[in-house]
């Protein structure tokens, strides 16, 4: 009886070994059969990745152009503000100079009028 059990065990072992070999052979056959499909899928994935990279590069270029445009507009605004500030400062300086000149002229006119009155007074006394 004991030999019968061993025979069953040997049968099961050989059956398991045959099943493993069959699975391995089926796996290798499946890989060989799927190779063209796998290569086609890999080519599609590569095309998709290249298209994605091209879109990313385009987005970056557009973003950079937008940043450059915004920077240029900001520089123009700052230049306009600086020019307006310079013009305002020059106008203020000119107004101060004319006011000072007018004050000096008025002072000279008052002094001349005072001197004239003094000279008239002296002429009347003499």
C-alpha positions as CSV (number, residue, x, y, z in Angstrom):
1,X,0.0,0.0,0.0
2,X,2.7,2.3,0.8
3,X,4.0,2.1,-2.8
4,X,0.7,3.1,-4.1
5,X,0.7,6.3,-2.1
6,X,4.2,7.1,-3.4
7,X,3.0,6.5,-6.9
8,X,0.2,9.0,-6.4
9,X,2.7,11.5,-5.0
10,X,5.0,10.9,-8.0
11,X,2.0,11.3,-10.4
12,X,1.0,14.5,-8.7
13,X,4.6,15.8,-8.8
14,X,5.0,15.0,-12.5
15,X,1.5,16.4,-13.3
16,X,2.5,19.7,-11.4
17,X,5.8,19.8,-13.3
18,X,4.0,19.3,-16.6
19,X,1.5,22.0,-15.7
20,X,4.3,24.4,-14.9
21,X,6.1,23.6,-18.1
22,X,2.8,24.1,-20.1
23,X,2.2,27.4,-18.3
24,X,5.7,28.6,-19.1
25,X,5.4,27.5,-22.7
26,X,2.0,29.3,-23.0
27,X,3.5,32.4,-21.4
28,X,6.4,32.4,-23.9
29,X,3.9,31.9,-26.8
30,X,1.8,34.8,-25.5
31,X,4.8,37.1,-25.3
32,X,5.9,36.1,-28.8
33,X,2.3,36.6,-30.2
34,X,1.9,40.0,-28.4
35,X,5.3,41.4,-29.6
36,X,4.0,43.2,-32.7
37,X,1.0,44.6,-30.7
38,X,3.3,45.6,-27.9
39,X,5.7,47.4,-30.3
40,X,2.7,49.2,-31.9
41,X,1.5,50.2,-28.5
42,X,4.9,51.4,-27.5
43,X,5.1,53.4,-30.8
44,X,1.7,55.0,-30.0
45,X,2.9,55.9,-26.5
46,X,6.0,57.4,-27.9
47,X,4.0,59.5,-30.3
48,X,1.7,60.6,-27.5
49,X,4.7,61.5,-25.3
50,X,6.3,63.5,-28.2
51,X,3.0,65.4,-28.8
52,X,2.7,66.1,-25.1
53,X,6.2,67.5,-25.0
54,X,5.5,69.6,-28.1
55,X,2.3,71.0,-26.4
56,X,4.3,71.7,-23.2
57,X,7.0,73.5,-25.1
58,X,4.3,75.6,-26.9
59,X,2.7,76.4,-23.6
60,X,6.0,77.5,-22.1
61,X,6.8,79.6,-25.2
62,X,3.4,81.3,-25.0
63,X,3.8,81.9,-21.2
64,X,7.3,83.4,-21.8
65,X,6.0,85.7,-24.5
66,X,3.1,86.8,-22.2
67,X,5.6,87.5,-19.4
68,X,7.8,89.5,-21.8
69,X,4.8,91.4,-23.0
70,X,3.7,92.2,-19.4
71,X,7.2,93.2,-18.5
72,X,7.4,95.5,-21.5
73,X,4.1,97.1,-20.7
74,X,5.2,97.6,-17.1
75,X,8.4,99.2,-18.3
76,X,6.5,101.6,-20.6
77,X,4.1,102.5,-17.8
78,X,7.1,103.2,-15.4
79,X,8.8,105.3,-18.1
80,X,5.6,107.3,-18.6
81,X,5.2,107.8,-14.9
82,X,8.9,108.8,-14.6
83,X,8.5,111.3,-17.5
84,X,5.3,112.7,-16.0
85,X,7.1,113.1,-12.6
86,X,10.1,114.8,-14.3
87,X,7.8,117.2,-16.2
88,X,5.9,118.0,-13.0
89,X,9.2,118.6,-11.1
90,X,10.4,120.9,-14.0
91,X,7.1,122.8,-14.0
92,X,7.3,123.2,-10.2
93,X,10.9,124.4,-10.4
94,X,10.0,126.8,-13.2
95,X,7.0,128.1,-11.1
96,X,9.3,128.6,-8.1
97,X,11.9,130.5,-10.3
98,X,9.3,132.8,-11.8
99,X,7.8,133.4,-8.4
100,X,11.2,134.3,-7.0
101,X,11.9,136.5,-10.0
102,X,8.5,138.2,-9.5
103,X,9.3,138.8,-5.8
104,X,12.7,140.2,-6.7
105,X,11.1,142.5,-9.4
106,X,8.5,143.7,-6.9
107,X,11.1,144.4,-4.3
108,X,13.2,146.3,-6.8
109,X,10.2,148.3,-7.9
110,X,9.3,149.1,-4.2
111,X,12.9,150.2,-3.6
112,X,12.9,152.3,-6.8
113,X,9.6,153.9,-5.7
114,X,11.0,154.6,-2.2
115,X,14.2,156.1,-3.7
116,X,12.1,158.2,-6.0
117,X,10.0,159.5,-3.2
118,X,13.1,160.2,-1.2
119,X,14.7,162.0,-4.1
120,X,11.5,164.1,-4.5
121,X,11.4,164.9,-0.8
122,X,15.1,166.0,-1.0
123,X,14.4,168.1,-4.1
124,X,11.5,169.9,-2.4
125,X,13.6,170.7,0.6
126,X,16.5,171.9,-1.4
